[in-house]
């Protein structure tokens, strides 16, 4: 028996966000989000609430220990940030 399903190689935050249905404002949210005039953004929260005001086309990801905020079109630079965290001895944040 064969199975047919969509496949997306989740190698970036944008690719991961495609697995989450967009809300009426175009946001893709995982976790608790309270937003005012927030559109076309990716919001990930783990063990925290993320509150946003007047954001468009941004990535906001947070846990109780760290927060990342960047424009969606700059998400490829997250790898640079990870490398910098390693170089500066912040492996606990990875």
C-alpha positions as CSV (number, residue, x, y, z in Angstrom):
1,X,0.0,0.0,0.0
2,X,1.3,3.5,-0.9
3,X,0.8,6.6,1.1
4,X,0.5,10.0,-0.4
5,X,1.3,13.1,1.7
6,X,2.8,16.6,1.4
7,X,6.5,16.8,2.3
8,X,8.4,19.9,3.3
9,X,12.0,19.7,4.5
10,X,11.8,21.7,7.7
11,X,15.2,23.4,7.5
12,X,14.1,26.9,8.4
13,X,11.7,28.8,10.6
14,X,9.7,29.8,7.5
15,X,9.4,26.1,6.4
16,X,8.4,25.1,9.9
17,X,5.8,27.9,10.0
18,X,4.2,26.5,6.8
19,X,3.1,23.5,8.9
20,X,1.0,25.8,11.1
21,X,-2.3,27.3,9.7
22,X,-2.3,31.1,9.4
23,X,-4.8,33.1,11.5
24,X,-7.0,35.8,9.8
25,X,-4.1,38.3,10.1
26,X,-1.6,36.0,8.3
27,X,0.2,35.1,11.5
28,X,1.4,31.6,12.2
29,X,1.3,31.1,15.9
30,X,2.4,28.3,18.2
31,X,1.9,28.9,21.9
32,X,0.2,31.8,23.6
33,X,0.1,35.0,21.7
34,X,-1.8,38.2,22.4
35,X,-1.3,40.7,19.5
36,X,-2.5,44.2,18.5
37,X,-2.1,45.0,14.9
38,X,0.3,42.1,14.3
39,X,0.3,40.7,10.8
40,X,2.1,38.2,8.6
41,X,4.4,37.1,11.5
42,X,5.7,33.9,12.9
43,X,5.2,33.7,16.7
44,X,6.5,30.7,18.7
45,X,6.2,30.7,22.5
46,X,7.1,27.9,24.9
47,X,6.2,28.3,28.5
48,X,5.6,32.0,28.1
49,X,3.0,34.4,26.6
50,X,4.2,36.5,23.7
51,X,2.6,39.9,23.4
52,X,3.1,42.1,20.2
53,X,2.1,45.5,19.1
54,X,2.3,46.9,15.5
55,X,4.5,44.1,14.0
56,X,4.5,43.0,10.4
57,X,6.5,40.2,8.8
58,X,8.5,39.4,11.9
59,X,9.7,36.3,13.7
60,X,9.3,36.3,17.4
61,X,10.3,33.1,19.3
62,X,10.7,32.8,23.0
63,X,11.1,30.5,25.9
64,X,11.4,31.3,29.6
65,X,15.1,31.7,29.1
66,X,15.5,33.5,25.7
67,X,13.8,35.5,23.1
68,X,14.6,35.9,19.4
69,X,13.1,38.8,17.3
70,X,14.0,39.4,13.7
71,X,12.5,40.3,10.3
72,X,11.2,37.2,8.4
73,X,13.4,38.1,5.4
74,X,16.5,37.9,7.7
75,X,15.8,34.4,9.1
76,X,18.8,33.0,7.2
77,X,21.0,34.9,9.7
78,X,19.8,32.8,12.6
79,X,22.6,30.3,11.7
80,X,25.1,33.2,12.2
81,X,23.6,33.9,15.6
82,X,23.9,30.2,16.6
83,X,27.5,30.3,15.6
84,X,28.1,33.5,17.6
85,X,26.4,32.0,20.7
86,X,28.7,28.9,20.4
87,X,31.8,31.1,20.0
88,X,31.0,33.2,23.0
89,X,30.3,30.2,25.2
90,X,26.5,30.5,25.4
91,X,25.8,26.8,24.6
92,X,23.2,26.8,27.4
93,X,20.9,29.0,25.1
94,X,21.0,26.5,22.2
